[in-house]
């Protein structure tokens, strides 16, 4: 099923009906997944990204963390406040629980670096909703610890993916 406020299943083989009338009102599933007008609860969302695109974006976020350091405490707190009130936040994700939780829209999975309590501290990260509710911010200063954290984050994410996560 397609995640979009406009989409409804209407008996069209390999497709559906678009309440907004995009693509003649009856787009195929493939066309609908790439539609730049996709919305969830009224917010535009990005078209589905390939695993390679997601990995590249994540690597750039960790590179920013290594070279610029974490987001300031004020920026991280503002981001977290936004996430805590978001309808896409989940505290139970793929069999794991966390009081702050994960974003169901970001495609990062349930690894440790994907927790919102961590993600909001990554200066190069941004909200996956389009337009984003929060975006990249300047880092508060690179340190050996931020560089080590970035390398460890990439390693944890690779291990998580290789173990079936």
SERO-4910 file (N, C-alpha, C, O; in steps of 0.05 Angstrom, whole numbers):
BEGIN
 pado doro    nc1    nc2    nc3   cac1   cac2   cac3    cc1    cc2    cc3    oc1    oc2    oc3
  Unk    A     17    -24      0      0      0      0     18     25      0     39     25     12
  Unk    A      9     46    -13     23     71    -14     16     88     10     -7     90     18
  Unk    A     36    101     21     32    119     43     29    147     32     49    160     25
  Unk    A      4    157     29     -1    183     18    -30    190     24    -48    173     22
  Unk    A    -35    215     33    -63    223     38    -81    222     14   -105    219     16
  Unk    A    -69    224    -10    -85    224    -35    -92    196    -45   -111    193    -60
  Unk    A    -77    176    -37    -79    149    -49   -102    133    -37   -106    133    -12
  Unk    A   -116    119    -54   -136    100    -45   -135     75    -63   -129     77    -87
  Unk    A   -139     52    -51   -140     28    -66   -168     26    -79   -188     28    -66
  Unk    A   -168     24   -106   -194     25   -119   -197      4   -141   -212      7   -160
  Unk    A   -183    -18   -138   -187    -41   -156   -171    -39   -182   -175    -56   -199
  Unk    A   -154    -20   -185   -138    -18   -209   -113    -36   -206    -98    -32   -187
  Unk    A   -110    -55   -223    -86    -73   -221    -60    -58   -221    -56    -40   -238
  Unk    A    -43    -63   -201    -17    -51   -198    -18    -20   -196      0     -6   -204
  Unk    A    -40    -10   -185    -43     19   -183    -64     26   -162    -73      9   -146
  Unk    A    -72     51   -163    -93     60   -144   -104     86   -155   -100     93   -178
  Unk    A   -120     99   -139   -133    124   -147   -121    147   -130   -117    144   -106
  Unk    A   -117    169   -144   -106    193   -131   -128    213   -128   -138    223   -147
  Unk    A   -135    219   -103   -157    238    -97   -150    266   -107   -168    282   -111
  Unk    A   -123    272   -110   -115    298   -119   -114    300   -150   -110    321   -161
  Unk    A   -119    277   -163   -120    276   -192    -94    276   -206    -92    280   -230
  Unk    A    -72    271   -191    -46    269   -204    -44    245   -223    -56    224   -217
  Unk    A    -30    248   -245    -26    227   -264    -52    215   -274    -55    190   -276
  Unk    A    -71    232   -280    -97    223   -290   -115    211   -269   -136    200   -275
  Unk    A   -107    213   -244   -123    203   -222   -120    173   -217   -131    163   -198
  Unk    A   -104    159   -234   -101    131   -231    -72    122   -236    -66    108   -255
  Unk    A    -54    131   -218    -26    125   -223    -19     96   -216    -32     83   -200
  Unk    A      2     86   -229     12     59   -222     26     62   -195     32     84   -186
  Unk    A     31     40   -182     45     41   -156     73     53   -159     81     69   -142
  Unk    A     87     47   -180    114     58   -185    113     88   -189    130    102   -178
  Unk    A     94     98   -204     91    126   -208     84    140   -182     95    161   -175
  Unk    A     66    128   -167     57    140   -141     80    142   -122     83    162   -107
  Unk    A     98    122   -121    121    122   -103    140    145   -109    154    154    -91
  Unk    A    141    154   -134    159    175   -142    146    202   -143    159    222   -149
  Unk    A    120    204   -137    105    229   -139    116    250   -120    119    245    -96
  Unk    A    122    274   -130    132    296   -113    110    309    -96    115    327    -80
  Unk    A     85    300   -100     62    311    -85     53    294    -62     32    300    -50
  Unk    A     68    272    -56     59    254    -34     58    269     -8     75    284     -1
  Unk    A     37    263      7     33    276     33     24    255     53     11    235     47
  Unk    A     32    259     78     22    243    100     14    264    121     29    280    130
  Unk    A    -11    262    129    -23    281    148    -18    310    139    -13    328    156
  Unk    A    -20    315    113    -17    342    103     11    351     98     15    372     86
  Unk    A     31    336    106     59    344    102     71    329     78     68    305     76
  Unk    A     84    343     60     97    331     38    119    313     48    133    319     67
  Unk    A    123    290     34    144    271     41    161    266     16    152    269     -6
  Unk    A    186    259     20    204    252     -2    194    227    -16    182    209     -3
  Unk    A    200    225    -42    195    200    -56    214    179    -44    234    186    -32
  Unk    A    207    154    -47    223    133    -36    252    135    -47    256    140    -70
  Unk    A    271    133    -29    299    135    -36    311    107    -37    303     89    -23
  Unk    A    331    104    -54    345     79    -56    362     75    -31    368     94    -17
  Unk    A    370     50    -26    387     45     -3    414     59     -7    426     68     13
  Unk    A    423     61    -31    448     75    -36    446    105    -29    464    116    -17
  Unk    A    424    117    -37    420    146    -31    418    150     -1    430    169     10
  Unk    A    404    132     13    402    134     42    429    130     56    435    145     75
  Unk    A    445    111     46    471    107     58    489    131     53    504    139     71
  Unk    A    488    143     29    504    167     23    496    190     42    513    204     53
  Unk    A    470    194     45    461    216     63    470    211     92    480    230    105
  Unk    A    468    186    101    477    180    128    507    184    131    516    195    151
  Unk    A    523    176    111    552    179    113    559    209    114    577    217    129
  Unk    A    545    226    100    550    255    101    543    266    128    556    284    138
  Unk    A    521    256    140    514    265    167    536    258    187    544    274    204
  Unk    A    546    234    185    568    225    204    594    240    198    609    246    216
  Unk    A    599    246    172    623    262    165    621    290    178    641    300    189
  Unk    A    597    302    176    593    328    189    598    326    219    610    343    231
  Unk    A    588    304    231    592    300    260    621    298    267    631    309    287
  Unk    A    636    284    250    665    280    255    680    307    251    699    312    266
  Unk    A    673    323    232    688    346    225    679    372    238    694    391    241
  Unk    A    653    373    245    642    398    257    633    394    286    628    413    300
  Unk    A    630    369    294    620    363    321    590    362    322    576    365    302
  Unk    A    579    357    346    550    354    349    535    381    347    547    402    348
  Unk    A    509    379    344    492    403    345    494    415    373    501    400    392
  Unk    A    490    441    376    490    453    403    468    441    419    449    430    409
  Unk    A    470    444    446    449    434    463    422    447    457    402    434    458
  Unk    A    423    473    451    398    487    445    385    477    419    361    473    418
  Unk    A    402    472    398    391    462    373    380    433    377    359    427    367
  Unk    A    395    416    392    386    389    397    360    389    412    342    373    406
  Unk    A    357    407    432    333    408    448    309    418    431    287    407    434
  Unk    A    313    437    413    292    447    396    283    425    376    259    421    372
  Unk    A    303    410    365    296    388    347    280    367    362    259    357    352
  Unk    A    289    360    386    276    339    401    247    347    408    229    330    407
  Unk    A    243    372    415    216    382    422    198    378    398    174    371    401
  Unk    A    208    384    374    192    380    349    185    351    346    163    344    340
  Unk    A    205    334    349    201    305    345    181    293    366    165    276    359
  Unk    A    183    302    390    166    291    411    136    296    405    119    281    414
  Unk    A    130    318    391    102    323    384     94    313    357     71    318    348
  Unk    A    111    298    343    106    289    316     90    263    316     95    245    332
  Unk    A     71    262    298     55    237    295     70    214    283     60    191    284
  Unk    A     94    218    273    110    197    262    131    185    281    146    167    274
  Unk    A    131    195    306    149    184    327    137    158    338    113    157    343
  Unk    A    154    139    341    146    113    353    164    106    376    189    108    373
  Unk    A    153     97    398    170     88    421    174     58    420    190     47    436
  Unk    A    160     44    403    163     15    399    168     11    369    151     17    353
  Unk    A    192      1    363    199     -1    335    215    -27    330    236    -31    342
  Unk    A    204    -44    313    217    -69    306    225    -85    330    248    -96    331
  Unk    A    207    -87    350    212   -103    374    229    -89    395    234   -102    416
  Unk    A    237    -65    391    253    -50    411    236    -28    422    218    -18    409
  Unk    A    241    -20    447    227      2    459    247     23    469    269     16    477
  Unk    A    238     48    468    255     70    477    236     93    485    217     98    470
  Unk    A    241    106    507    222    127    516    221    151    497    200    163    494
  Unk    A    244    158    484    244    180    464    235    169    437    218    181    424
  Unk    A    246    147    429    236    133    405    251    138    380    274    147    380
  Unk    A    238    131    358    249    132    331    229    146    312    205    149    319
  Unk    A    239    155    290    221    167    269    213    144    250    230    130    240
  Unk    A    188    142    245    178    121    226    181    130    197    176    114    179
  Unk    A    188    155    192    190    166    165    219    166    154    223    170    130
  Unk    A    239    162    171    266    168    163    280    144    149    301    149    136
  Unk    A    271    120    151    283     97    138    309     89    150    324     74    138
  Unk    A    316     99    174    341     92    187    341     65    202    362     55    208
  Unk    A    317     55    207    316     30    222    317     34    252    312     56    262
  Unk    A    322     12    266    321     13    295    349     11    308    350      3    331
  Unk    A    370     18    294    396     16    306    400     39    326    384     58    327
  Unk    A    422     38    342    426     57    363    429     86    352    420    104    365
  Unk    A    442     90    330    446    116    319    420    128    307    418    152    303
  Unk    A    399    111    303    374    121    292    355    131    314    335    143    307
  Unk    A    361    126    339    344    136    360    343    166    359    363    179    354
  Unk    A    320    177    363    316    206    362    334    220    382    344    242    377
  Unk    A    339    208    405    356    220    425    385    224    415    399    241    424
  Unk    A    393    207    395    419    210    383    417    228    358    433    246    354
  Unk    A    398    222    341    395    235    315    394    266    318    405    280    302
  Unk    A    380    276    338    377    305    341    404    318    348    406    342    345
  Unk    A    423    303    358    449    314    365    468    315    340    489    327    342
  Unk    A    461    301    319    478    300    295    473    326    278    452    328    265
  Unk    A    492    344    278    488    370    266    480    369    236    464    385    227
  Unk    A    489    349    222    483    347    193    457    333    187    449    332    164
  Unk    A    443    323    207    418    308    203    395    328    197    397    351    204
  Unk    A    374    317    185    350    333    181    325    316    183    327    291    180
  Unk    A    303    328    188    277    314    189    271    304    161    275    319    141
  Unk    A    260    280    158    255    269    131    229    280    118    225    276     94
  Unk    A    213    294    132    189    305    120    196    329    103    215    344    109
  Unk    A    182    333     81    188    355     62    164    374     62    142    364     56
  Unk    A    166    399     68    191    411     77    198    402    105    180    396    122
  Unk    A    223    400    110    233    389    136    223    407    159    222    431    157
  Unk    A    217    394    181    210    408    206    235    419    219    233    438    235
  Unk    A    258    406    214    283    417    223    305    406    204    302    385    192
  Unk    A    326    422    201    347    415    182    374    416    195    377    419    219
  Unk    A    395    414    178    422    415    188    428    441    202    417    462    195
  Unk    A    445    440    222    454    463    237    485    462    239    497    441    234
  Unk    A    497    485    245    526    484    249    533    466    273    519    466    293
  Unk    A    556    452    271    565    436    294    576    455    315    583    478    309
  Unk    A    578    444    339    588    461    361    618    458    365    629    467    385
  Unk    A    632    445    346    661    442    348    669    413    348    661    397    365
  Unk    A    686    406    329    695    379    327    715    372    349    731    389    358
  Unk    A    713    348    359    732    338    379    740    310    371    728    298    353
  Unk    A    759    299    385    766    271    380    742    253    386    737    234    371
  Unk    A    727    260    407    704    244    414    682    245    392    670    224    387
  Unk    A    678    268    379    658    269    358    667    252    334    651    239    321
  Unk    A    693    253    328    703    237    306    701    207    312    692    192    295
  Unk    A    708    200    336    706    171    344    676    163    344    670    141    335
  Unk    A    659    180    354    630    174    354    619    170    326    602    152    321
  Unk    A    629    186    307    620    183    279    629    157    267    613    143    254
  Unk    A    654    150    271    665    125    261    650    101    274    643     82    260
  Unk    A    646    103    300    632     81    314    603     80    304    592     58    302
  Unk    A    591    102    298    564    102    288    561     88    262    543     73    257
  Unk    A    580     94    244    580     81    218    584     51    221    570     34    209
  Unk    A    603     43    238    608     15    243    584      1    255    577    -21    247
  Unk    A    571     14    275    547      2    287    525     -2    266    511    -22    266
  Unk    A    522     18    248    501     16    228    507     -6    208    488    -20    200
  Unk    A    532     -9    200    539    -31    182    534    -58    195    523    -76    182
  Unk    A    542    -61    220    538    -86    234    508    -92    237    499   -114    233
  Unk    A    492    -71    243    463    -74    245    451    -84    219    435   -102    219
  Unk    A    459    -72    197    448    -80    171    457   -108    163    441   -124    153
  Unk    A    482   -115    169    492   -142    162    480   -164    179    478   -187    171
  Unk    A    470   -156    203    458   -176    220    428   -178    215    413   -192    230
  Unk    A    419   -165    194    391   -168    186    373   -146    195    348   -148    192
  Unk    A    384   -125    207    368   -103    217    358    -84    196    345    -64    202
***
